[in-house]
Every structure is written in structure tokens, then in C-alpha cells.
Amino acid sequence: MDGVAICVENYARWMQEKVGGVCVVTPRNPGADYSDKKYEVLDYLSVKVPFRAPYVTGISEMDPVFLRKILRRRFRIVHAHSPFMAGMTAARIARNQKIPLVATFHSKYRDDFSRVIPGTVLVDTIISEIVRFYEQADEVWVPQESVKDVLYSYGYKGNIEVMMNGCDLVGDYPETFFTEARKEFGIAPEEFSLLFVGQHIWEKNVRLTIETLARIKDLPFRMFFIGTGYAEKEMKALVSELGLDGKVTFVGRLTDREKLTRHYAAADLFLFPSLYDTDGLVVREAAALHTPSIMLRDASASGMLRDGETGFLIENTAEDFEAALRSLYADRERIARVGEAASHRIVRSWEDIAGEAIDRYNAIIARRTQIRKIG
């Protein structure tokens, strides 16, 4: 359910269908089964990421089986979606095989490290190494224009290209799909259905969401939190402390995409006041099911929305959040109108995105190596 993993999965799926020869290199995820994939997956030795279950990171150079396999492969281009071990492996392949490297900047890494590392000296050193990684790439991509400022704030000075994320939930859904979804999750017609999907971590600003919900307890609403993370236990305790147990449901980790789609369909609003995210793939997924989002006005991820047209932007306060929810509860037609617009204006299929990425790869290959086009 991780946004970067979904991005990689869909790049691989559609590129394999369009041109073939796709290989995904990733840390080994215990219990993962790739037998249904039409593309190749090469995984390497992994360890758990401290304080960030269920994430793993890898040690590719200590995995002799992986090294034997990767050394036999010849690539035309490599695309890194992480600046850590997977990205370093991609950079080594690019250097050794003299091929182009594309790197996508997905996350606010400084926020991640600042939470677990005291002081700024070590964090600054790590960020410098991350910048050095992106400086090796032939092209650096970000999911939307506003994210450029994040990478530039880290000290990166090179060119950055925008490459929008896609969505695998694009489709024509009959009206009965939405009404049946609400029935499935026990949401009454008059109830205001609210949703969050993502890591249960404080960086996602979930405390603001919970505290705001406590301010609208007089309204008939249901709130669903989908995901897991280090803050989940504390979030549940806060919900109980504020007397919200009867209105808030913690669904847990959900990898069934069909069931997740029904959750999006059942929601009136998607609540995503995160300052941490660079894009928020889940916002586009919600929009595909005509569910508009509430986001923070100054957040990097909210650059995809136009206030009142494709979503709703608020200040980072419980007072403003509450006012928005009360106003929208009283105007369901406005929600429906904005949700419809969002489904057309901020959502593109991953098939479309993969086709554009292949065109960009070809341009990079031609510019760098003058090799014939792929596909």
C-alpha cells in the first residue's frame, strides 16, 4: 500500500506490457510472492528499518546470489525510486554499463531522519549524501512542481523535471457501486463518511485530524483510518481519550486494492492534512472515485489542487479544519461537484504515465548514448 511501491509496480506492469524486458530490483520483503508478475523481480538481502515497521531496507552487496544474477544482466536504462541501497545499486549499474540513470525524488527524507536522529550535524551529513546521489543522475524527476523546492532546499542545484504520478483505480463506476460500498461498511445515508489512507505516523499530521474530529462530535460522521505505523497505538489512545471510539474505525493494513477502492467510493471526503508528503498518491486515488480531499494550503503535496475546484485547502489549525468540515457537511452538492472535477483534472492512468516515461527514457538514451530506441 506504500505509494512508492505502487508507483514502481505500475511502472513495471505497464512498461512490461508496452516494451518488455523490465526488471525490478528491490530489498527482499519477507513473505512476498512475485510469481504472478509478468516482469522479473530481483530481490536482495534485507533488514527491518528501525522505528518504521513494516519497511525494510537492503544490503545488496552482501547477497552473493543477487550479485551473480545482477551481473549477468545488461540494461538500457535504470530508474531509481530511492536514494539509498536500491538507488546506489542503480547508480553502480549505470556507471559500470555506461547507461543513463533516472532518479525520482519521492519523500521528505530530512523529516524522516530528524525524527530519529538528535541534533542536526548527522542529519545534514545524510542529506548531503542524498543530494550527491541525485547529482549522479542524468535526469531527476519529481511528481509535481511544488516538490522542486524541497529538493532545492536540501542543496541540490541541478535541473528537475516534473513527472506526474498515475492512478490504477481509473474507471467508470456505476452509481450502485458507491451506494453498495457505503452499505458494506455500515455507513448510513445521512452520515458524513471521512477517510484517511496512509502511514500512521505523526508526520502525516493525523493528530490534527483526530483533534478536529473531536470538535464536530455533534455531527453524524464516520471516520476510517486505513494503514499502520509507529503512531497507531497512540492514535487509538487519543481517539478513546477524546470520546470518539463510536465514530472512528481503524481498519489496519489493507493490501486488497478492490476493498480499498470501495473505501474510497464510500467516503464523502478524504482528509489529508499532511505536511510530510511530496505528492500524496492516495489523493489521486480518492479523486478517481470522485472523493475530493482536504489538504493544507502550504503543504508541498497540495500543489496538485485548486481550492474549491479540485479539492479544499485549509490552514494548519483545528479551527479552520472544523469550519471546513461543517461547511461541507451542509453542502453535499459542492462536494460532489468538486469530486467530479478532481476525477477529470488530477487523475491520469498509470498506463498513460508509463507511456510518457518510455518516451522520456528514449529521449535520454538518444541524448546520452545514441542507441536505437526501445519498444
C-alpha positions in Angstrom: 0.0 0.0 0.0 3.1 2.3 0.1 2.9 5.0 -2.5 6.4 4.5 -3.9 5.9 0.7 -4.1 2.6 1.3 -6.0 4.4 3.6 -8.4 7.1 1.1 -9.1 4.6 -1.7 -9.5 2.6 0.2 -12.1 5.7 1.4 -14.0 6.9 -2.2 -14.2 3.5 -3.6 -15.1 2.7 -1.2 -18.0 6.3 -1.0 -19.3 6.5 -4.7 -19.5 3.2 -4.8 -21.5 4.4 -2.0 -23.8 8.1 -2.8 -24.4 9.1 -5.8 -22.3 12.4 -6.5 -20.7 11.5 -4.9 -17.3 13.4 -5.9 -14.2 12.5 -4.6 -10.7 15.4 -4.5 -8.1 14.2 -4.3 -4.5 15.0 -5.3 -0.9 13.6 -8.7 0.0 10.2 -8.4 1.6 9.6 -11.5 3.8 6.6 -13.5 2.6 6.3 -11.6 -0.7 5.2 -13.7 -3.7 6.1 -12.3 -7.1 5.1 -15.4 -9.1 2.1 -13.6 -10.6 4.3 -10.8 -12.0 4.9 -10.7 -15.8 8.2 -8.8 -15.2 11.3 -10.0 -13.5 11.9 -9.2 -9.8 15.4 -9.4 -8.4 15.4 -9.0 -4.6 18.3 -8.9 -2.2 19.1 -9.4 1.5 17.1 -7.1 3.7 16.8 -5.9 7.3 13.9 -4.1 9.1 14.0 -0.3 9.2 14.2 0.8 12.8 11.1 2.6 14.1 9.4 2.2 10.7 7.7 -1.2 10.6 6.8 -2.8 8.2 9.5 -1.2 6.0 12.7 -3.0 5.1 16.0 -1.8 3.6 18.6 -3.8 1.8 22.2 -4.8 1.8 22.7 -5.8 -1.9 26.5 -6.1 -1.8 26.2 -8.8 0.9 23.9 -11.0 -1.1 26.1 -13.2 -3.4 23.0 -14.8 -5.1 21.7 -11.4 -6.1 25.1 -10.2 -7.2 25.5 -13.2 -9.5 22.1 -12.5 -11.1 22.5 -8.8 -11.5 26.0 -9.1 -13.0 24.6 -11.2 -15.8 22.0 -8.6 -16.8 22.5 -5.9 -19.4 20.2 -2.8 -19.2 19.4 0.0 -21.5 18.5 2.5 -18.7 18.0 2.3 -14.9 15.4 4.3 -12.9 15.9 4.7 -9.1 13.0 5.4 -6.8 15.1 5.5 -3.7 18.5 7.3 -2.9 19.5 4.5 -0.5 20.8 1.0 -1.3 18.5 0.4 -4.3 19.5 3.8 -5.7 23.2 3.2 -5.0 22.8 -0.2 -6.8 21.2 1.5 -9.8 24.0 4.2 -9.9 26.7 1.4 -9.9 24.9 -0.4 -12.7 24.7 2.9 -14.7 28.4 3.6 -14.2 29.6 0.1 -15.0 27.4 -0.4 -18.0 27.7 3.2 -19.2 24.0 3.7 -19.4 21.6 6.6 -18.3 20.3 6.9 -14.7 16.9 8.5 -13.9 16.1 9.2 -10.3 12.7 10.2 -8.8 12.6 12.2 -5.6 9.6 10.9 -3.7 10.0 11.7 0.0 11.0 14.4 2.5 14.0 12.5 3.8 15.1 15.2 6.2 11.8 14.8 8.1 12.4 11.1 8.4 15.9 11.4 9.8 15.2 14.4 12.0 12.6 12.4 13.9 15.0 9.6 15.0 18.4 11.3 15.0 19.1 14.0 17.6 20.9 17.2 16.5 21.4 18.5 13.0 25.0 17.6 12.1 24.4 13.9 11.3 21.2 14.7 9.6 22.9 17.4 7.4 25.6 14.8 6.5 23.0 12.3 5.4 21.1 14.9 3.4 24.4 15.9 1.7 24.9 12.2 0.7 21.3 12.1 -0.7 21.9 15.2 -2.7 25.2 13.7 -4.0 23.2 10.7 -5.2 20.7 12.8 -7.2 23.6 14.8 -8.7 24.8 11.5 -10.4 21.5 11.1 -12.3 21.0 12.1 -16.0 17.6 13.3 -15.0 15.8 13.9 -11.7 12.1 13.7 -11.6 9.5 14.9 -9.0 5.8 14.2 -9.0 4.7 17.9 -9.1 6.1 21.4 -9.5 6.0 22.3 -5.7 8.3 19.4 -4.8 11.2 21.0 -6.7 11.6 23.5 -3.8 12.0 20.6 -1.3 15.0 19.1 -3.2 16.5 22.6 -3.8 16.2 23.3 -0.1 18.4 20.2 0.5 21.2 21.9 -1.6 20.6 20.3 -5.0 21.3 22.7 -7.8 20.6 20.8 -11.0 17.7 20.6 -13.3 14.5 18.9 -12.2 11.7 17.6 -14.4 8.1 17.1 -13.3 6.7 13.6 -13.9 3.2 13.2 -12.6 2.1 10.1 -10.7 -0.7 7.9 -12.1 -3.6 6.0 -10.6 -4.6 2.4 -11.0 -8.2 3.0 -9.9 -9.3 4.9 -13.0 -12.6 3.6 -14.4 -16.3 4.1 -15.0 -18.1 3.2 -11.8 -22.0 2.9 -11.8 -23.9 4.8 -9.1 -24.8 1.5 -7.4 -21.0 0.9 -6.7 -21.0 3.9 -4.4 -24.2 3.1 -2.6 -23.3 -0.6 -2.1 -19.9 0.5 -0.8 -21.5 2.6 1.9 -23.8 -0.3 2.9 -20.8 -2.7 3.1 -19.1 -0.5 5.7 -22.3 0.3 7.6 -22.5 4.0 6.7 -26.0 5.4 6.9 -27.2 7.7 4.1 -27.2 10.7 6.4 -23.8 10.0 7.9 -20.7 12.1 6.8 -18.1 9.5 5.7 -14.5 10.6 6.2 -11.3 8.7 5.2 -7.6 8.6 5.7 -5.2 6.1 3.9 -1.5 6.1 4.7 1.2 5.5 7.2 0.0 6.0 10.8 2.8 8.4 11.7 2.7 11.8 13.4 4.4 13.4 10.4 1.2 12.9 8.4 -0.5 15.4 10.8 -3.0 12.8 12.0 -3.2 14.4 15.4 -4.7 17.5 13.8 -7.3 15.3 12.1 -8.3 13.5 15.4 -8.4 16.6 17.4 -10.6 18.3 14.8 -13.0 15.3 14.7 -13.5 15.8 18.5 -14.7 19.3 17.7 -17.5 18.0 15.4 -18.8 15.2 17.6 -22.3 16.7 17.3 -22.4 15.8 13.5 -23.3 12.3 12.4 -20.0 11.2 10.9 -17.9 8.1 10.5 -14.1 8.2 10.1 -12.0 5.4 8.8 -8.2 5.2 9.2 -6.5 2.7 6.8 -2.9 1.8 7.3 -0.4 1.1 10.0 2.7 2.8 11.6 4.6 3.6 14.7 1.9 6.0 16.0 -1.1 3.7 15.6 -1.3 2.7 19.2 -1.1 6.4 20.4 -3.6 7.4 17.8 -6.1 4.9 19.1 -5.4 6.1 22.7 -6.1 9.7 21.6 -9.3 8.6 19.9 -10.5 7.0 23.1 -9.4 9.9 25.2 -11.5 12.3 23.1 -14.6 10.0 23.2 -14.5 9.1 19.5 -14.5 5.3 19.7 -18.0 5.1 18.4 -17.3 7.2 15.4 -13.7 6.2 14.4 -12.7 2.9 12.9 -9.1 1.7 12.5 -9.1 -0.7 9.5 -5.4 -1.6 9.8 -3.1 -2.6 6.9 -5.1 -3.1 3.7 -3.4 -4.5 0.6 -6.6 -5.7 -1.1 -6.9 -3.0 -3.8 -10.6 -3.8 -4.6 -11.6 -3.3 -1.0 -9.6 -0.1 -0.8 -11.4 1.1 -3.9 -14.7 0.5 -2.1 -13.5 2.5 0.9 -12.7 5.4 -1.4 -16.1 5.1 -3.0 -17.9 5.1 0.3 -16.2 8.3 1.5 -17.6 11.8 1.2 -14.2 13.4 1.9 -10.6 12.3 2.0 -8.7 14.0 4.9 -5.1 14.5 4.2 -3.6 17.5 6.1 0.0 16.1 5.8 3.0 18.4 5.7 5.2 15.4 5.2 4.2 14.1 1.7 5.5 15.4 -1.6 2.6 14.3 -3.6 0.1 12.0 -1.9 -0.8 9.3 -4.4 -3.8 8.5 -2.2 -5.3 11.9 -3.0 -5.3 11.0 -6.7 -6.8 7.5 -5.9 -9.6 9.2 -3.9 -10.2 11.6 -6.7 -10.6 8.6 -9.1 -13.6 7.6 -7.0 -14.9 11.2 -7.1 -13.9 11.8 -3.5 -12.3 15.2 -3.0 -9.6 15.9 -0.5 -9.0 18.4 2.3 -5.3 19.4 2.4 -3.2 22.1 4.0 -2.8 25.3 1.9 1.0 25.4 2.4 1.8 21.7 2.0 4.1 20.5 -0.8 1.5 17.9 -1.8 -1.4 20.3 -2.1 0.1 21.9 -5.2 -2.0 19.5 -7.3 -5.3 21.0 -6.0 -7.1 24.2 -6.8 -9.1 25.3 -3.8 -12.8 24.9 -4.3 -12.3 23.5 -7.8 -10.5 20.1 -7.4 -10.2 20.0 -3.6 -10.3 22.1 -0.5 -7.4 23.9 1.2 -7.2 24.9 4.8 -4.8 26.5 7.3 -2.9 24.2 9.7 -5.3 24.8 12.6 -8.1 22.7 14.1 -10.4 25.8 13.9 -10.0 26.1 10.2 -10.3 22.3 9.7 -13.5 22.3 11.7 -15.0 25.2 9.8 -14.3 23.5 6.5 -15.9 20.2 7.6 -19.0 21.9 9.0 -19.4 24.0 5.8 -19.0 20.9 3.6 -21.3 18.8 5.7 -24.0 21.3 5.0 -23.3 21.4 1.2 -23.0 17.8 -0.2 -23.7 19.1 -3.7 -20.5 21.1 -3.6 -18.5 18.1 -2.5 -20.0 16.1 -5.4 -19.2 18.9 -7.9 -15.6 19.2 -6.7 -15.1 15.4 -6.6 -16.3 15.1 -10.2 -13.9 17.8 -11.3 -11.0 16.2 -9.4 -11.6 12.9 -11.1 -11.0 14.5 -14.5 -8.3 17.0 -13.7 -5.8 15.4 -11.2 -6.1 11.8 -12.3 -4.2 10.0 -15.1 -3.9 6.3 -15.6 -0.6 4.5 -14.9 -0.8 3.2 -18.5 -0.7 6.7 -19.8 2.1 7.7 -17.3 4.2 4.6 -18.3 3.9 5.6 -22.0 5.1 9.1 -21.3 8.0 7.7 -19.2 9.1 5.4 -22.1 9.1 8.4 -24.4 11.3 10.3 -21.9 13.6 7.3 -21.5 14.1 7.1 -25.3 14.9 10.8 -25.4 17.5 10.4 -22.6 19.0 7.3 -24.2 19.2 9.1 -27.6 20.8 12.1 -26.0 23.3 10.2 -23.9 24.2 7.1 -25.9 22.7 7.4 -29.4 21.4 3.9 -29.0 18.3 2.8 -31.0 15.0 3.4 -29.3 13.4 0.8 -27.1 9.9 -0.5 -27.8 
